[in-house]
C-alpha cells in the first residue's frame, strides 16, 4: 500500500493501463490511507467511498474489455468542496450549505468522470474560499502534514494537504487571489492557476466572478499538466470561458527546456518582510535557471504595490453580490421559519447562523464599497488600479517570457497565529494577487525547504494569458534540477504522519 500511494499520477496511470495494478487496488490503497491519517490532517469533509470504488470498477471493466483508457484513467483525485457533484454533498466549507446535495455536476466534474479519474471525495476549505489558512472552514481547520500545528494554506488547504499526506496523487482547487498557489507553496506541492477562462467555472460556487479560476494540484509538474489537460478547454455553459485551443501543457511539461528563455525577477515581490529562508531558496532557484541556460533580468512592476488594496475592494464587492442568493428561500439552511416571522427576518436569521465571521466581514466591506456615494471612490478606483497592474504585466512580458517570485513571503505559520489579525492574514497573498487581477497564468512549485524551520518554500512562475505552457516548461526544468541537486521534498523528505 505504501508503494502505491507514493506513486505519481503518471506512474499510477501507466501501471493501471499495463495491468500491473487495478484501479480498485489503487483506490482502496488511498481510501485506507485516508482512514489511517485523515483524523489528524482533516483534509476531507466528505469521502465518497462507494462512489469512488464504483468508478474504479468501471475503469477495470473498460480495460478488461480492451477499451482505450485516457492518460489519467483510474487515478484518484481529491476535489475541493466548491465544485458541484451530483449526489455528493457540496458545502463550500459553510454551515449555510451543510448537507446540500447538488442535482447536477459542474463541468469540471463531468470532464473528470469522462476521463475516468476516480473522485475520492470533497476537501476542506475556507468558507466560500475566503481565507488564506483553511481556518475559516465552518467544519474546523486542516493541518499541514509537514507540521500539524501549522496551516496548510488557503482557501484550498484541504486539497493541498491531501496531496502532501499521500491521501491522493491529484487534487482540484480554485484560485481567486492565490488559493491554489499559496497552499501548494506551504505544503511542498505543485499548484497551477490557469489563464482566467481556461477552465470552466460552471458549477463552481462563486466567490468573486472576475477573479475565480479552477485549476490542477499535484505532487509533480507533469501530473499537474495531465490534470490541466483533462479539465481545461472551452465550455459554452460558461460565458467567460475562452473559445480557443488549450495550450500544449503536457508537451511543455515533458520538455522542460529553458535555454534561450528570458526570465524576469519582479523587483516589487521581494525585500522587507520576506523570511530569510524563503529568500535564500528563491535566489537558488534563480541561479538554477541561469545554469540551465535562461537569461535572468530584473523587472519593475510599480503598480503591484497597490494590488492587495485593490483586491480587497474588488473581491468583497463581487462576493457581496454573489452571496445574496443565499437567502434561505431556495436551498441550504433555513432558520426561524416558524410561521411567525417575515421572509426578511428568516433570511437575516439564516445568514446570521449560516455565515462565518470572515464571510460576514467581506460582505459588509463589499456592500459598503458598492454603496451609493462610495462606488467611484472605492470600487471604481480599485478597477483603475487593476488596469494599471494589467499594463505593468503587458510591459513586462514585452521584455521577458515569464516572471518569477517567491509564492509566499513566509513558510507555513502556526494555526491560530493570525486568526484575530485580518490584515496580517491578507498579507500572505501579497505575491499571488496581481496575477488574478490581470487574468494571467501562474504556478507554484516546491524549491526546497527553508533552513530555519525545515518547511517547504514555493517558487512562483507567471506567464502571459494563454501561454500556460510556459509555466510547465519552466516548472519542469526547475523541478528536474532540484531533484538532481537536493531531492524532491515530497519524495525524499516527506512528512511522517
C-alpha positions as CSV (number, residue, x, y, z in Angstrom):
1,X,0.0,0.0,0.0
2,X,2.8,2.4,0.9
3,X,4.3,1.9,-2.5
4,X,1.0,2.6,-4.3
5,X,0.2,5.8,-2.5
6,X,3.7,7.2,-3.2
7,X,3.4,6.8,-7.0
8,X,2.9,9.9,-9.1
9,X,-0.3,10.1,-11.1
10,X,1.5,9.4,-14.3
11,X,3.1,6.3,-12.9
12,X,-0.2,5.1,-11.4
13,X,-2.0,5.5,-14.8
14,X,0.8,3.5,-16.5
15,X,0.5,0.7,-14.1
16,X,-3.3,0.5,-14.4
17,X,-3.1,0.6,-18.2
18,X,-0.5,-2.2,-18.2
19,X,-2.4,-4.3,-15.8
20,X,0.3,-4.2,-13.1
21,X,-2.3,-2.6,-10.8
22,X,-6.1,-2.5,-10.9
23,X,-7.9,0.8,-10.4
24,X,-9.7,-0.8,-7.5
25,X,-6.4,-1.7,-5.8
26,X,-5.2,1.9,-6.2
27,X,-8.5,3.4,-4.9
28,X,-8.6,1.0,-1.9
29,X,-5.0,1.9,-1.0
30,X,-5.8,5.6,-1.0
31,X,-9.1,5.1,0.9
32,X,-7.1,3.1,3.5
33,X,-4.6,6.0,3.8
34,X,-7.4,8.5,4.3
35,X,-8.9,6.3,7.0
36,X,-5.5,6.0,8.7
37,X,-4.4,9.6,8.8
38,X,-7.2,12.0,8.0
39,X,-8.5,12.1,11.6
40,X,-5.2,14.0,12.2
41,X,-5.0,16.0,9.0
42,X,-8.7,16.7,8.3
43,X,-8.2,17.2,4.6
44,X,-11.6,15.8,3.7
45,X,-15.1,16.9,4.5
46,X,-16.7,14.0,2.7
47,X,-15.2,10.7,1.5
48,X,-17.3,9.1,-1.2
49,X,-16.1,5.5,-0.7
50,X,-18.8,3.7,-2.6
51,X,-18.8,6.2,-5.5
52,X,-15.0,6.0,-5.8
53,X,-14.9,2.2,-5.8
54,X,-17.7,2.1,-8.4
55,X,-15.7,4.4,-10.7
56,X,-12.6,2.3,-10.2
57,X,-14.5,-0.9,-11.0
58,X,-15.8,0.7,-14.2
59,X,-12.2,1.5,-15.2
60,X,-11.1,-2.0,-14.6
61,X,-14.0,-3.3,-16.7
62,X,-13.1,-1.0,-19.6
63,X,-9.5,-2.3,-19.5
64,X,-10.7,-5.9,-19.4
65,X,-12.9,-5.2,-22.4
66,X,-10.0,-3.8,-24.3
67,X,-11.4,-0.3,-24.5
68,X,-8.9,2.6,-24.7
69,X,-8.1,4.3,-21.4
70,X,-7.2,8.0,-21.0
71,X,-3.9,9.2,-19.6
72,X,-5.3,9.5,-16.0
73,X,-7.8,6.6,-16.1
74,X,-8.2,5.1,-12.6
75,X,-6.1,7.8,-10.8
76,X,-7.7,9.0,-7.6
77,X,-8.4,12.7,-7.1
78,X,-9.4,14.9,-4.1
79,X,-11.9,17.6,-5.1
80,X,-12.2,21.0,-3.3
81,X,-15.7,21.2,-1.9
82,X,-16.6,24.2,-4.1
83,X,-17.4,22.1,-7.3
84,X,-20.9,20.7,-7.5
85,X,-21.1,16.9,-7.7
86,X,-24.3,15.2,-8.3
87,X,-25.5,13.1,-5.4
88,X,-22.5,14.1,-3.2
89,X,-22.6,16.9,-0.5
90,X,-21.2,20.3,-1.6
91,X,-20.8,22.7,1.4
92,X,-18.2,25.2,0.3
93,X,-16.9,24.9,3.9
94,X,-20.1,26.7,5.1
95,X,-22.9,25.9,7.5
96,X,-25.3,27.6,5.1
97,X,-24.9,24.7,2.7
98,X,-24.3,21.9,5.2
99,X,-25.9,18.8,3.9
100,X,-26.8,20.2,0.4
101,X,-26.7,17.6,-2.3
102,X,-26.4,19.1,-5.8
103,X,-28.7,17.8,-8.5
104,X,-26.0,18.3,-11.2
105,X,-22.3,18.1,-11.9
106,X,-20.0,21.0,-12.6
107,X,-18.4,21.0,-16.0
108,X,-15.0,20.1,-14.4
109,X,-16.7,17.2,-12.5
110,X,-18.2,15.9,-15.8
111,X,-14.8,16.1,-17.5
112,X,-13.1,14.2,-14.7
113,X,-15.7,11.5,-14.8
114,X,-15.4,11.3,-18.7
115,X,-11.7,10.9,-18.3
116,X,-12.2,8.0,-15.8
117,X,-10.5,9.9,-12.9
118,X,-11.7,8.4,-9.6
119,X,-13.1,11.2,-7.3
120,X,-12.4,10.2,-3.7
121,X,-14.4,12.9,-2.1
122,X,-14.6,16.6,-1.2
123,X,-11.8,18.5,0.6
124,X,-11.9,21.1,3.4
125,X,-11.6,24.8,2.5
126,X,-12.0,28.3,3.9
127,X,-15.7,29.1,3.8
128,X,-16.7,30.2,0.3
129,X,-13.0,30.3,-0.5
130,X,-12.5,33.3,1.7
131,X,-9.2,32.9,3.6
132,X,-5.6,32.1,3.4
133,X,-5.3,29.3,6.0
134,X,-8.3,27.0,5.9
135,X,-9.0,28.1,9.4
136,X,-12.3,29.8,8.2
137,X,-13.9,26.5,7.5
138,X,-17.2,26.0,9.4
139,X,-16.1,22.4,10.0
140,X,-12.7,23.0,11.6
141,X,-9.2,23.7,10.3
142,X,-6.9,21.4,8.3
143,X,-3.4,20.7,9.5
144,X,-0.3,20.9,7.4
145,X,1.2,17.3,7.0
146,X,4.7,18.8,7.5
147,X,3.7,20.0,10.9
148,X,0.1,19.5,12.0
149,X,0.3,22.6,14.3
150,X,0.7,24.8,11.2
151,X,-1.7,26.0,8.5
152,X,-1.8,24.2,5.1
153,X,-2.6,27.4,3.3
154,X,-5.9,28.5,2.0
155,X,-8.5,28.6,0.8
156,X,-7.7,25.2,-0.7
157,X,-5.8,23.8,2.2
158,X,-7.7,20.5,2.2
159,X,-6.7,19.7,-1.4
160,X,-3.0,20.6,-0.8
161,X,-2.9,18.7,2.5
162,X,-4.4,15.6,0.8
163,X,-1.5,15.6,-1.6
164,X,1.2,16.1,1.0
165,X,-0.3,13.4,3.2
166,X,-0.4,10.9,0.3
167,X,-4.2,10.7,0.5
168,X,-4.5,11.4,-3.2
169,X,-2.0,11.9,-6.1
170,X,-4.2,14.6,-7.7
171,X,-6.4,17.3,-6.4
172,X,-8.5,20.1,-7.7
173,X,-8.5,23.7,-6.3
174,X,-9.7,27.2,-7.1
175,X,-7.7,30.4,-7.1
176,X,-9.2,33.8,-6.5
177,X,-6.2,35.5,-5.0
178,X,-3.8,32.7,-4.6
179,X,-5.9,29.8,-3.1
180,X,-4.2,27.2,-5.3
181,X,-0.6,28.5,-5.3
182,X,-0.4,29.6,-1.7
183,X,-1.4,26.2,-0.2
184,X,1.0,24.5,-2.8
185,X,3.8,26.6,-1.5
186,X,3.4,25.8,2.2
187,X,2.8,22.1,1.6
188,X,5.6,21.4,-0.9
189,X,3.2,20.6,-3.8
190,X,2.5,21.9,-7.3
191,X,-0.5,24.2,-7.9
192,X,-1.5,26.0,-11.1
193,X,-3.8,28.9,-11.7
194,X,-4.7,28.7,-15.4
195,X,-5.4,31.7,-17.6
196,X,-8.7,33.2,-16.5
197,X,-11.4,31.5,-18.6
198,X,-9.1,28.5,-19.3
199,X,-11.1,26.1,-17.0
200,X,-14.9,26.3,-16.8
201,X,-16.5,27.9,-13.8
202,X,-19.9,26.3,-14.5
203,X,-20.9,24.5,-11.3
204,X,-18.2,26.2,-9.3
205,X,-19.8,28.1,-6.4
206,X,-18.9,31.8,-7.0
207,X,-16.9,34.0,-4.6
208,X,-15.6,36.7,-6.9
209,X,-16.6,36.0,-10.5
210,X,-14.0,38.2,-12.3
211,X,-11.2,36.5,-10.3
212,X,-12.2,32.9,-9.5
213,X,-10.4,30.2,-11.5
214,X,-10.3,26.4,-11.0
215,X,-7.0,24.6,-11.6
216,X,-4.9,21.5,-11.0
217,X,-3.0,20.5,-7.9
218,X,-0.5,17.6,-7.8
219,X,2.9,16.5,-6.5
220,X,4.8,16.9,-9.8
221,X,4.7,19.3,-12.7
222,X,3.8,16.5,-15.2
223,X,0.9,15.3,-13.1
224,X,-0.4,18.9,-12.9
225,X,-0.2,19.2,-16.7
226,X,-2.0,15.9,-17.3
227,X,-4.8,17.1,-15.0
228,X,-4.9,20.5,-16.6
229,X,-5.4,18.9,-20.0
230,X,-8.4,17.0,-18.7
231,X,-10.2,19.9,-17.0
232,X,-9.2,22.7,-19.4
233,X,-10.9,23.9,-22.6
234,X,-13.9,25.8,-23.8
235,X,-17.3,25.4,-22.2
236,X,-20.4,27.0,-23.8
237,X,-22.1,26.9,-20.3
238,X,-19.6,29.5,-19.0
239,X,-19.8,32.9,-20.6
240,X,-16.3,33.7,-19.5
241,X,-14.8,30.5,-21.0
242,X,-12.1,31.1,-23.6
243,X,-13.2,29.8,-27.0
244,X,-9.8,28.5,-28.2
245,X,-7.4,25.6,-28.1
246,X,-5.8,24.6,-24.8
247,X,-2.1,25.4,-24.7
248,X,0.2,22.3,-25.1
249,X,0.8,21.9,-21.4
250,X,1.7,18.2,-21.3
251,X,4.2,18.6,-24.2
252,X,5.8,21.5,-22.3
253,X,5.9,19.6,-19.0
254,X,7.7,16.7,-20.8
255,X,10.1,19.2,-22.5
256,X,11.4,21.2,-19.6
257,X,13.9,23.2,-21.7
258,X,14.5,26.8,-20.7
259,X,17.6,27.5,-22.9
260,X,17.2,30.9,-24.5
261,X,14.2,32.0,-22.4
262,X,14.2,35.4,-20.8
263,X,13.0,35.3,-17.2
264,X,12.1,38.3,-15.1
265,X,12.6,38.7,-11.4
266,X,9.9,41.0,-10.1
267,X,11.5,43.7,-8.0
268,X,8.3,44.6,-6.1
269,X,7.7,40.9,-5.0
270,X,10.6,40.7,-2.5
271,X,12.6,42.7,0.1
272,X,11.5,43.6,3.6
273,X,9.1,41.2,5.3
274,X,10.2,38.1,3.5
275,X,11.5,35.2,5.6
276,X,15.3,34.7,5.1
277,X,14.9,31.0,4.2
278,X,12.3,31.9,1.5
279,X,14.6,34.5,0.0
280,X,17.6,32.0,0.0
281,X,15.6,29.3,-1.7
282,X,14.2,31.7,-4.3
283,X,17.7,33.0,-5.1
284,X,18.9,29.5,-5.5
285,X,16.0,28.8,-7.9
286,X,17.0,31.9,-10.0
287,X,20.6,30.6,-10.1
288,X,19.4,27.2,-11.3
289,X,17.5,28.9,-14.1
290,X,20.7,30.7,-15.1
291,X,22.6,27.4,-15.0
292,X,20.0,25.8,-17.3
293,X,20.6,28.4,-20.0
294,X,17.9,31.1,-19.3
295,X,18.7,34.8,-19.2
296,X,17.6,36.4,-16.0
297,X,16.8,40.1,-15.7
298,X,15.1,42.3,-13.0
299,X,11.7,43.7,-13.9
300,X,9.9,46.5,-12.1
301,X,6.1,46.5,-11.9
302,X,5.4,49.6,-9.8
303,X,1.6,49.2,-9.6
304,X,1.9,45.8,-7.8
305,X,2.3,47.7,-4.5
306,X,-1.4,48.6,-4.8
307,X,-2.6,45.1,-5.7
308,X,-3.5,44.0,-2.2
309,X,-5.7,47.1,-1.6
310,X,-7.4,46.8,-5.0
311,X,-8.1,43.1,-4.5
312,X,-9.7,43.6,-1.1
313,X,-12.1,46.0,-2.6
314,X,-12.9,44.1,-5.8
315,X,-13.2,40.6,-4.3
316,X,-15.5,41.6,-1.4
317,X,-17.7,43.7,-3.7
318,X,-18.3,40.8,-6.0
319,X,-18.7,38.5,-3.0
320,X,-21.5,40.7,-1.6
321,X,-23.4,40.4,-4.9
322,X,-22.8,36.6,-5.4
323,X,-23.7,35.6,-1.8
324,X,-27.0,37.5,-2.0
325,X,-28.5,34.3,-3.4
326,X,-28.2,32.6,0.0
327,X,-31.5,33.9,1.3
328,X,-33.0,30.7,2.9
329,X,-35.7,30.6,0.3
330,X,-34.3,28.3,-2.4
331,X,-31.7,25.9,-0.9
332,X,-29.5,25.3,2.1
333,X,-30.0,26.3,5.7
334,X,-33.3,27.9,6.9
335,X,-33.5,29.3,10.4
336,X,-36.6,30.8,12.2
337,X,-39.2,29.7,9.8
338,X,-41.9,29.0,12.5
339,X,-44.8,30.8,10.8
340,X,-44.5,34.0,12.9
341,X,-41.6,35.7,11.1
342,X,-41.4,37.5,7.8
343,X,-39.3,36.3,4.9
344,X,-36.8,39.1,5.6
345,X,-36.5,38.0,9.2
346,X,-35.9,34.4,8.2
347,X,-33.3,35.5,5.7
348,X,-31.5,37.6,8.3
349,X,-31.6,34.8,10.9
350,X,-30.3,32.3,8.4
351,X,-27.4,34.4,7.3
352,X,-26.5,35.2,10.9
353,X,-26.4,31.5,11.7
354,X,-25.0,30.2,8.4
355,X,-22.2,32.6,7.5
356,X,-18.9,32.7,9.5
357,X,-17.0,35.8,10.7
358,X,-14.7,36.2,7.6
359,X,-17.6,35.9,5.1
360,X,-19.6,38.5,7.1
361,X,-16.6,40.8,7.1
362,X,-16.2,40.6,3.4
363,X,-19.9,41.0,2.6
364,X,-20.0,44.2,4.8
365,X,-16.9,45.5,3.2
366,X,-18.1,44.8,-0.3
367,X,-21.6,46.2,0.3
368,X,-20.0,49.4,1.7
369,X,-17.7,49.7,-1.3
370,X,-20.6,49.4,-3.7
371,X,-22.9,51.7,-1.9
372,X,-24.2,55.0,-3.3
373,X,-21.7,57.8,-2.9
374,X,-18.8,55.4,-2.3
375,X,-18.8,53.3,-5.5
376,X,-16.5,55.6,-7.5
377,X,-14.2,56.3,-4.6
378,X,-13.6,52.7,-3.7
379,X,-14.7,50.0,-6.3
380,X,-14.2,52.3,-9.3
381,X,-10.7,53.3,-8.1
382,X,-9.8,49.7,-7.5
383,X,-10.8,48.8,-11.0
384,X,-8.5,51.6,-12.3
385,X,-5.6,50.1,-10.3
386,X,-6.4,46.7,-11.8
387,X,-5.9,48.3,-15.3
388,X,-2.6,49.7,-14.2
389,X,-1.5,46.2,-12.9
390,X,-2.5,44.6,-16.2
391,X,-0.5,47.2,-18.1
392,X,2.6,46.5,-15.9
393,X,2.3,42.8,-16.8
394,X,1.9,43.7,-20.5
395,X,5.1,45.8,-20.4
396,X,7.0,43.1,-18.5
397,X,6.0,40.4,-21.0
398,X,7.3,42.6,-23.8
399,X,10.7,42.1,-22.3
400,X,10.6,38.5,-20.8
401,X,8.9,35.2,-21.4
402,X,7.9,34.6,-17.8
403,X,8.2,36.3,-14.4
404,X,9.3,34.6,-11.2
405,X,9.0,35.4,-7.5
406,X,8.5,33.7,-4.1
407,X,5.0,32.3,-3.9
408,X,4.5,33.4,-0.3
409,X,6.6,35.7,1.9
410,X,7.0,33.1,4.6
411,X,6.6,29.3,5.2
412,X,3.5,27.9,7.0
413,X,2.7,29.8,10.2
414,X,1.2,28.2,13.3
415,X,-2.6,27.6,13.4
416,X,-4.3,30.4,15.3
417,X,-1.4,32.9,14.9
418,X,-3.2,35.3,12.6
419,X,-6.9,34.4,13.1
420,X,-7.5,37.7,15.0
421,X,-5.5,39.9,12.7
422,X,-7.2,40.0,9.2
423,X,-4.6,42.4,7.8
424,X,-1.7,40.1,8.7
425,X,-3.6,37.2,7.2
426,X,-4.3,39.1,3.9
427,X,-0.6,39.8,3.5
428,X,0.0,36.1,2.9
429,X,-1.3,36.6,-0.6
430,X,0.9,39.5,-1.4
431,X,2.8,37.8,-4.2
432,X,-0.2,35.9,-5.8
433,X,-2.9,38.6,-6.0
434,X,-1.6,40.6,-9.0
435,X,-1.9,37.5,-11.3
436,X,-5.7,37.2,-10.5
437,X,-6.3,40.9,-11.1
438,X,-4.7,40.6,-14.6
439,X,-6.1,37.2,-15.5
440,X,-2.7,35.7,-16.3
441,X,-1.5,32.1,-15.7
442,X,0.8,31.2,-12.7
443,X,2.3,28.1,-11.0
444,X,3.8,27.4,-7.6
445,X,6.2,24.5,-7.3
446,X,8.5,23.4,-4.4
447,X,12.0,24.8,-4.4
448,X,13.4,23.2,-1.3
449,X,12.9,23.6,2.5
450,X,13.7,26.8,4.5
451,X,16.8,26.2,6.6
452,X,15.4,27.8,9.7
453,X,12.3,25.7,10.1
454,X,12.6,22.8,7.6
455,X,9.3,23.7,5.9
456,X,8.6,23.9,2.2
457,X,9.2,27.0,0.1
458,X,7.4,27.7,-3.2
459,X,8.7,29.3,-6.4
460,X,6.0,31.2,-8.3
461,X,6.2,31.3,-12.2
462,X,3.9,33.8,-14.0
463,X,3.1,33.6,-17.7
464,X,1.1,35.8,-20.1
465,X,-2.6,34.9,-20.6
466,X,-3.0,31.9,-23.0
467,X,0.7,30.9,-22.5
468,X,0.1,28.4,-19.7
469,X,2.6,26.0,-21.4
470,X,5.4,28.3,-20.4
471,X,4.7,27.6,-16.8
472,X,5.1,23.9,-17.3
473,X,8.2,24.3,-19.4
474,X,10.0,26.4,-16.8
475,X,8.5,24.4,-13.9
476,X,9.6,21.0,-15.3
477,X,13.1,22.4,-15.7
478,X,13.4,23.7,-12.2
479,X,11.8,20.5,-10.8
480,X,14.3,18.2,-12.6
481,X,17.2,20.4,-11.5
482,X,16.1,20.4,-7.8
483,X,15.5,16.7,-7.8
484,X,19.1,16.2,-9.1
485,X,20.6,18.6,-6.6
486,X,18.5,18.3,-3.4
487,X,15.8,15.7,-4.0
488,X,12.1,16.2,-4.3
489,X,10.6,17.5,-1.0
490,X,7.7,15.1,-1.2
491,X,9.8,12.1,-2.2
492,X,13.0,12.3,-0.2
493,X,12.0,14.4,2.9
494,X,8.3,13.6,3.0
495,X,6.2,14.4,6.1
496,X,5.8,11.5,8.5
497,X,2.3,11.1,9.9
